[in-house]
Amino acid sequence: MGADNVDAFQRFIFSVPRLRIQAVALVLLSAVYGVATFAGIRLFTPFAPDPSRIVPVAALIFLIPFVVAAELFPRVLDGYPRPWSYFLALTSQFVLFVYALVLTGANNVGNAWSIIWLSFITLYLINILVLVVSTGIDRSDRILLVSLVEPAALITAFYALGGSDLGFSTYRHVFAFASLLIAAGFLVLVLLVVDYLIKSNTDVSAFALTSGLLRNDRESLDLGVEARPSVETFAVDNGDRLTVAAPWVHPGPLGGFGGGQLSGNLIDALNDGREADGGERDRDEAATDGGVGVAADGSAGFFFHVPCTHKEDLSNPADAERILDAVAAPERTERTSRLVTESYGEREGYADVRFHGRRIGDKEVIVLHGEGIDDYDTGVFMRDVDNDEVLLIDQHRHDIQNGPDVEIQYGSAEADRLKRAFDEFRERLADAELADDYAAGFAVTRTGQDALAMVEAVDGQEVLWIGVDTNGLTPDVRATADAYREEFDAVIPFSTDTHASIHELANMRESDVDAIERAVDRAVDDVAPATVGFESRRTEPVKLLKNDYNGLVFSVNILIRLTIISLVTLYALLVLWLFF
């Protein structure tokens, strides 16, 4: 993902354990924390509490408040997942235990009092912050109330276990309660200010964006400008039909927002799974051999990523239907050239810039790989090229977790060098001779991860394509592609650059290589005389983010940094307020 992307969200995405595991952990850890706290008090303080108090401490302090909160949050905040609620409870439980350890080092009763109340306030603020980020700031009034349940239960337990015997005046009690409410009000005020500033920049609530990404909601962004991008359709027919959509639209920005699920939606639609409007996925059960093959009517489909940036993101996910409507049925020919490959990295100053190309009649299909380059402005290569004449595909084959952060801007010196290399390659490709023996085989796997294997044979040369609906390639896919280089004259691994799931972007480390290998075997067995072609059409008007994407990214960066700074400042003020 590029430097201008919202990939900072990945740092907040992880998988929580199953609910049953978390519930058991909550109970067991309450006992562990209770025993450890009791032991710390006996070892490091002058107090010698009776061992019979271990169970009340573990139950009233470390268990009941968190179980109550974990069960209450999903009921009060409609749609908030229980596993998330229990994970928040486990986190809060651990934070309280840390404070309990700090408490054993207090050198006087006054400091002990401040540490106890600082822990209550911290837990209250954690609940508020997490719930606002994951459900939206529009529920802040309800969140303020429900978040108070956990510290209120702890405060009740504190006094039930002897907190009222510490001898503090009524003023100190009122001061402590007031501090809790003031801190909560200050936090909500900061979040409201942050949200206001971001809305004034992009007219999008950053907290609505964040909560939607965490929940994988499907939302339209009220941003962008109207456009009619081209959609190129690549088609192969060897008795069965393969249709690959290559829209000049970027599959982003993230998750269900805008066109983030575009590639998966189109793949589903082209494989007769469903319409492309983002409804529930319906994998094709007609595929054979473990989810690998073609549909019952002999059709299969996939997605090519063209060299473009997030400025070409759809703002409305429903516009995927208009992209699908522009998919054509190209005229096909058996007259093609052998694959031509040329590297321009050394002569142009890049580590590796490579083009693969094949003539198809009087047209050209060209595949681009730029090592260390993430995305390209649409005009870098195609500013003077007719889409009806050239289909340009970006392999986007970088490592999925360690992708490049270089984006080539139109008009830059880098763009000019790449354009010269592209034009020179086209001149060489124009001299390639056409043959009349084009053959192909293909298979699409739908086993949880969409992947395409396609084999092309021309004049004794065999080329293998391996495509995966991911943002970059996992190491095992790259290794699999390398292993096939001994069997084929050329191997072209590629990804769709999908942004369908922020969870996969954050966590994906491996792919279903077995299914990919089965697809390759099926494609090899399927090779037969075929025809191939492509066609370009423009869509009906859709909204693309264009420069509004920059405002969206700036807003995300502001949100993350300003929120962190504000929280650190708030905590520092709390410590000074309570201790001094």
KOLNUDREN-526290 format. One record per residue (C-alpha): x, y, z. Coordinates in steps of 0.5 Angstrom, whole numbers, plus 500, padded with zeros to 3 digits. Each point is the difference from the previous one (the first is absolute). Layout:
N
{{X, Y, Z}}
...
***
This chain:
580
{{500, 500, 500}}
{{503, 507, 498}}
{{502, 505, 504}}
{{494, 504, 499}}
{{495, 495, 502}}
{{496, 499, 507}}
{{504, 494, 502}}
{{501, 503, 507}}
{{494, 497, 501}}
{{503, 493, 500}}
{{504, 501, 506}}
{{493, 500, 504}}
{{497, 493, 496}}
{{501, 494, 503}}
{{496, 493, 502}}
{{497, 499, 507}}
{{500, 493, 503}}
{{493, 497, 500}}
{{495, 502, 505}}
{{500, 494, 504}}
{{508, 500, 500}}
{{500, 507, 503}}
{{494, 499, 505}}
{{504, 494, 503}}
{{506, 505, 500}}
{{497, 505, 503}}
{{498, 496, 506}}
{{507, 496, 501}}
{{503, 507, 499}}
{{496, 503, 506}}
{{502, 495, 504}}
{{508, 501, 498}}
{{499, 507, 501}}
{{497, 500, 507}}
{{505, 495, 502}}
{{506, 504, 498}}
{{497, 507, 502}}
{{499, 497, 507}}
{{507, 497, 500}}
{{503, 507, 498}}
{{496, 503, 506}}
{{503, 495, 505}}
{{507, 501, 497}}
{{501, 507, 499}}
{{495, 504, 504}}
{{499, 500, 508}}
{{493, 497, 499}}
{{499, 493, 502}}
{{493, 498, 497}}
{{497, 494, 502}}
{{500, 494, 494}}
{{493, 499, 501}}
{{499, 507, 496}}
{{504, 497, 494}}
{{493, 497, 497}}
{{496, 507, 501}}
{{506, 504, 497}}
{{500, 495, 494}}
{{493, 500, 499}}
{{498, 507, 502}}
{{506, 504, 497}}
{{502, 496, 494}}
{{494, 496, 497}}
{{493, 502, 502}}
{{501, 508, 497}}
{{503, 497, 493}}
{{495, 495, 499}}
{{495, 504, 501}}
{{503, 505, 495}}
{{501, 495, 495}}
{{493, 498, 500}}
{{497, 507, 501}}
{{504, 503, 494}}
{{497, 496, 494}}
{{493, 501, 503}}
{{500, 507, 501}}
{{504, 502, 493}}
{{496, 496, 495}}
{{505, 496, 496}}
{{506, 500, 504}}
{{503, 493, 500}}
{{500, 496, 506}}
{{507, 498, 499}}
{{503, 507, 499}}
{{496, 501, 507}}
{{504, 495, 503}}
{{506, 502, 497}}
{{499, 507, 503}}
{{499, 497, 507}}
{{506, 496, 499}}
{{504, 506, 499}}
{{497, 504, 505}}
{{501, 494, 505}}
{{507, 500, 498}}
{{501, 508, 501}}
{{497, 499, 507}}
{{505, 495, 502}}
{{506, 504, 498}}
{{497, 506, 504}}
{{499, 495, 506}}
{{508, 498, 499}}
{{501, 508, 500}}
{{496, 500, 506}}
{{504, 496, 504}}
{{506, 505, 500}}
{{496, 506, 502}}
{{504, 503, 506}}
{{494, 503, 504}}
{{492, 500, 500}}
{{499, 506, 496}}
{{504, 497, 494}}
{{497, 494, 501}}
{{493, 503, 499}}
{{502, 504, 494}}
{{503, 494, 497}}
{{493, 496, 501}}
{{496, 506, 497}}
{{505, 501, 494}}
{{498, 493, 498}}
{{493, 501, 501}}
{{500, 506, 495}}
{{505, 496, 495}}
{{495, 494, 499}}
{{495, 505, 499}}
{{504, 504, 495}}
{{502, 493, 497}}
{{493, 498, 499}}
{{497, 507, 497}}
{{506, 500, 495}}
{{499, 493, 498}}
{{493, 500, 499}}
{{500, 507, 496}}
{{505, 497, 495}}
{{497, 494, 499}}
{{492, 502, 500}}
{{501, 508, 498}}
{{500, 506, 504}}
{{492, 501, 499}}
{{499, 496, 505}}
{{504, 503, 505}}
{{495, 502, 505}}
{{498, 493, 501}}
{{507, 498, 500}}
{{501, 504, 506}}
{{495, 497, 504}}
{{501, 493, 498}}
{{508, 501, 501}}
{{499, 502, 507}}
{{497, 493, 502}}
{{507, 497, 501}}
{{503, 506, 504}}
{{494, 500, 504}}
{{500, 493, 502}}
{{507, 501, 502}}
{{499, 506, 504}}
{{494, 496, 504}}
{{505, 494, 501}}
{{505, 505, 502}}
{{496, 503, 506}}
{{497, 493, 501}}
{{507, 497, 502}}
{{502, 506, 504}}
{{501, 506, 496}}
{{496, 504, 505}}
{{504, 498, 505}}
{{506, 504, 498}}
{{498, 506, 503}}
{{499, 505, 495}}
{{496, 506, 500}}
{{494, 501, 496}}
{{503, 505, 496}}
{{505, 495, 497}}
{{495, 496, 498}}
{{496, 505, 497}}
{{507, 502, 496}}
{{501, 493, 498}}
{{493, 499, 497}}
{{500, 507, 497}}
{{507, 498, 497}}
{{497, 494, 497}}
{{495, 504, 496}}
{{504, 506, 498}}
{{505, 495, 497}}
{{495, 496, 496}}
{{497, 507, 498}}
{{507, 502, 498}}
{{501, 494, 496}}
{{493, 501, 496}}
{{501, 507, 499}}
{{507, 498, 496}}
{{497, 495, 496}}
{{494, 504, 498}}
{{506, 506, 498}}
{{504, 495, 496}}
{{493, 497, 497}}
{{498, 507, 498}}
{{507, 502, 497}}
{{500, 494, 496}}
{{493, 501, 497}}
{{502, 507, 498}}
{{505, 497, 496}}
{{497, 495, 497}}
{{492, 500, 502}}
{{502, 492, 503}}
{{499, 499, 507}}
{{507, 496, 501}}
{{497, 496, 506}}
{{494, 498, 495}}
{{506, 498, 496}}
{{504, 496, 505}}
{{494, 497, 503}}
{{498, 498, 493}}
{{506, 497, 498}}
{{501, 496, 507}}
{{493, 497, 499}}
{{501, 499, 492}}
{{494, 504, 499}}
{{498, 502, 493}}
{{499, 508, 499}}
{{500, 505, 495}}
{{505, 506, 500}}
{{497, 506, 499}}
{{506, 503, 496}}
{{503, 500, 493}}
{{498, 502, 493}}
{{496, 497, 494}}
{{504, 496, 495}}
{{499, 495, 495}}
{{506, 496, 500}}
{{502, 494, 495}}
{{499, 493, 502}}
{{504, 495, 496}}
{{498, 493, 499}}
{{505, 494, 498}}
{{497, 494, 498}}
{{502, 493, 498}}
{{496, 495, 497}}
{{502, 492, 499}}
{{493, 497, 501}}
{{499, 503, 507}}
{{501, 508, 501}}
{{504, 504, 504}}
{{498, 507, 501}}
{{505, 505, 504}}
{{498, 507, 501}}
{{505, 505, 500}}
{{497, 507, 502}}
{{504, 506, 501}}
{{497, 501, 507}}
{{504, 498, 506}}
{{497, 495, 505}}
{{500, 504, 506}}
{{501, 504, 505}}
{{499, 495, 505}}
{{495, 494, 502}}
{{492, 502, 498}}
{{502, 507, 500}}
{{499, 503, 492}}
{{503, 495, 496}}
{{504, 496, 505}}
{{497, 493, 498}}
{{499, 502, 492}}
{{505, 494, 498}}
{{496, 495, 504}}
{{494, 502, 498}}
{{501, 500, 493}}
{{504, 493, 500}}
{{493, 497, 504}}
{{496, 503, 494}}
{{504, 498, 495}}
{{500, 493, 503}}
{{492, 500, 500}}
{{501, 501, 508}}
{{495, 506, 500}}
{{500, 507, 498}}
{{505, 505, 501}}
{{497, 505, 505}}
{{503, 497, 506}}
{{495, 495, 503}}
{{502, 494, 503}}
{{505, 495, 497}}
{{497, 494, 497}}
{{506, 495, 498}}
{{499, 496, 493}}
{{498, 493, 503}}
{{501, 498, 493}}
{{507, 500, 500}}
{{504, 493, 500}}
{{506, 498, 503}}
{{499, 503, 507}}
{{498, 507, 497}}
{{504, 500, 494}}
{{497, 500, 493}}
{{495, 504, 496}}
{{492, 501, 501}}
{{495, 495, 498}}
{{499, 505, 493}}
{{508, 499, 499}}
{{501, 508, 502}}
{{505, 502, 505}}
{{503, 507, 502}}
{{505, 504, 503}}
{{503, 507, 501}}
{{506, 504, 497}}
{{503, 506, 504}}
{{502, 506, 495}}
{{505, 505, 502}}
{{496, 505, 504}}
{{500, 503, 507}}
{{495, 501, 506}}
{{498, 506, 496}}
{{496, 495, 496}}
{{496, 497, 506}}
{{493, 500, 499}}
{{496, 504, 505}}
{{494, 496, 500}}
{{500, 492, 500}}
{{494, 499, 497}}
{{503, 503, 493}}
{{504, 493, 500}}
{{493, 499, 496}}
{{502, 505, 495}}
{{507, 497, 499}}
{{497, 493, 499}}
{{495, 503, 495}}
{{506, 503, 496}}
{{503, 493, 499}}
{{500, 498, 493}}
{{500, 494, 495}}
{{506, 501, 496}}
{{501, 498, 493}}
{{506, 494, 501}}
{{505, 497, 495}}
{{505, 495, 500}}
{{505, 504, 497}}
{{505, 502, 506}}
{{508, 501, 501}}
{{504, 496, 504}}
{{501, 504, 507}}
{{506, 505, 500}}
{{503, 502, 506}}
{{505, 506, 501}}
{{503, 503, 507}}
{{502, 507, 500}}
{{502, 501, 507}}
{{508, 501, 499}}
{{499, 505, 494}}
{{495, 504, 504}}
{{502, 500, 507}}
{{495, 495, 503}}
{{502, 494, 504}}
{{495, 496, 495}}
{{495, 503, 495}}
{{498, 494, 495}}
{{495, 500, 495}}
{{496, 493, 497}}
{{496, 501, 494}}
{{496, 496, 495}}
{{497, 503, 493}}
{{493, 497, 499}}
{{498, 502, 493}}
{{502, 507, 499}}
{{499, 502, 508}}
{{505, 499, 506}}
{{500, 497, 507}}
{{505, 502, 504}}
{{502, 499, 507}}
{{504, 504, 504}}
{{504, 499, 507}}
{{504, 506, 503}}
{{504, 497, 506}}
{{499, 505, 506}}
{{494, 504, 497}}
{{493, 499, 502}}
{{496, 504, 496}}
{{500, 505, 494}}
{{496, 506, 498}}
{{495, 497, 494}}
{{504, 505, 495}}
{{507, 497, 501}}
{{499, 495, 495}}
{{494, 501, 496}}
{{499, 508, 499}}
{{501, 499, 493}}
{{498, 493, 499}}
{{493, 497, 498}}
{{497, 495, 504}}
{{497, 497, 494}}
{{507, 498, 498}}
{{504, 498, 507}}
{{498, 497, 506}}
{{505, 502, 505}}
{{500, 495, 507}}
{{504, 502, 506}}
{{502, 493, 503}}
{{500, 503, 507}}
{{504, 494, 502}}
{{504, 503, 506}}
{{500, 497, 507}}
{{493, 501, 503}}
{{503, 502, 507}}
{{506, 504, 498}}
{{498, 504, 494}}
{{503, 506, 497}}
{{498, 507, 501}}
{{502, 503, 494}}
{{495, 503, 495}}
{{501, 503, 494}}
{{497, 507, 498}}
{{498, 502, 493}}
{{505, 505, 498}}
{{506, 498, 504}}
{{507, 498, 498}}
{{498, 493, 502}}
{{494, 500, 496}}
{{504, 502, 494}}
{{505, 495, 500}}
{{495, 495, 501}}
{{496, 502, 494}}
{{506, 500, 496}}
{{501, 493, 501}}
{{493, 498, 499}}
{{500, 503, 493}}
{{506, 497, 498}}
{{498, 493, 503}}
{{493, 501, 495}}
{{505, 502, 494}}
{{503, 493, 502}}
{{494, 496, 501}}
{{497, 503, 493}}
{{505, 496, 496}}
{{498, 493, 504}}
{{498, 496, 494}}
{{492, 497, 501}}
{{499, 492, 500}}
{{493, 497, 499}}
{{501, 494, 505}}
{{498, 504, 507}}
{{498, 495, 505}}
{{498, 501, 507}}
{{497, 497, 507}}
{{497, 503, 506}}
{{497, 499, 507}}
{{498, 504, 505}}
{{500, 498, 508}}
{{494, 503, 504}}
{{503, 496, 507}}
{{500, 506, 504}}
{{505, 504, 496}}
{{498, 501, 493}}
{{506, 498, 495}}
{{501, 499, 493}}
{{505, 496, 496}}
{{501, 501, 493}}
{{504, 496, 495}}
{{501, 503, 493}}
{{504, 496, 494}}
{{502, 504, 494}}
{{505, 497, 495}}
{{503, 495, 505}}
{{501, 505, 506}}
{{496, 499, 506}}
{{498, 506, 505}}
{{497, 499, 507}}
{{496, 505, 503}}
{{499, 500, 508}}
{{495, 505, 502}}
{{497, 501, 508}}
{{495, 505, 502}}
{{505, 503, 505}}
{{504, 506, 501}}
{{506, 497, 498}}
{{503, 493, 501}}
{{501, 496, 506}}
{{507, 497, 500}}
{{497, 493, 499}}
{{497, 502, 493}}
{{506, 504, 498}}
{{504, 493, 502}}
{{495, 496, 496}}
{{501, 505, 494}}
{{507, 499, 500}}
{{500, 492, 500}}
{{496, 500, 494}}
{{505, 504, 496}}
{{503, 493, 498}}
{{494, 498, 497}}
{{498, 506, 496}}
{{504, 505, 496}}
{{497, 506, 504}}
{{496, 500, 506}}
{{496, 507, 502}}
{{497, 500, 507}}
{{496, 506, 501}}
{{495, 502, 506}}
{{493, 504, 499}}
{{503, 506, 505}}
{{493, 498, 503}}
{{499, 504, 507}}
{{493, 496, 501}}
{{502, 499, 507}}
{{505, 504, 505}}
{{500, 494, 505}}
{{504, 496, 494}}
{{504, 506, 498}}
{{502, 500, 508}}
{{501, 492, 501}}
{{501, 496, 494}}
{{506, 496, 499}}
{{499, 494, 496}}
{{495, 498, 495}}
{{496, 494, 497}}
{{506, 497, 496}}
{{497, 493, 500}}
{{494, 503, 496}}
{{505, 504, 496}}
{{504, 494, 498}}
{{493, 496, 498}}
{{498, 506, 496}}
{{507, 500, 496}}
{{499, 493, 499}}
{{493, 501, 497}}
{{502, 505, 496}}
{{506, 496, 497}}
{{495, 494, 499}}
{{495, 505, 497}}
{{504, 503, 494}}
{{497, 500, 493}}
{{500, 504, 494}}
{{497, 507, 502}}
{{498, 507, 498}}
{{502, 506, 504}}
{{498, 507, 500}}
{{499, 506, 504}}
{{495, 507, 499}}
{{499, 506, 504}}
{{494, 504, 502}}
{{498, 506, 504}}
{{496, 499, 506}}
{{493, 504, 501}}
{{502, 506, 505}}
{{503, 498, 507}}
{{504, 504, 505}}
{{507, 499, 501}}
{{504, 503, 506}}
{{505, 503, 496}}
{{503, 506, 505}}
{{495, 499, 505}}
{{504, 494, 502}}
{{506, 504, 502}}
{{495, 504, 505}}
{{498, 493, 502}}
{{507, 497, 502}}
{{502, 507, 503}}
{{494, 499, 504}}
{{502, 493, 503}}
{{507, 502, 501}}
{{498, 506, 504}}
{{495, 496, 504}}
{{505, 495, 502}}
{{505, 505, 502}}
{{496, 505, 503}}
{{496, 495, 504}}
{{507, 497, 503}}
{{502, 506, 502}}
{{494, 502, 503}}
{{500, 494, 504}}
{{507, 501, 503}}
{{498, 507, 502}}
{{494, 498, 503}}
{{503, 494, 504}}
{{506, 505, 502}}
{{495, 505, 503}}
{{496, 495, 503}}
{{507, 498, 504}}
{{501, 507, 502}}
{{493, 501, 502}}
{{499, 494, 504}}
{{507, 500, 504}}
{{502, 507, 500}}
***
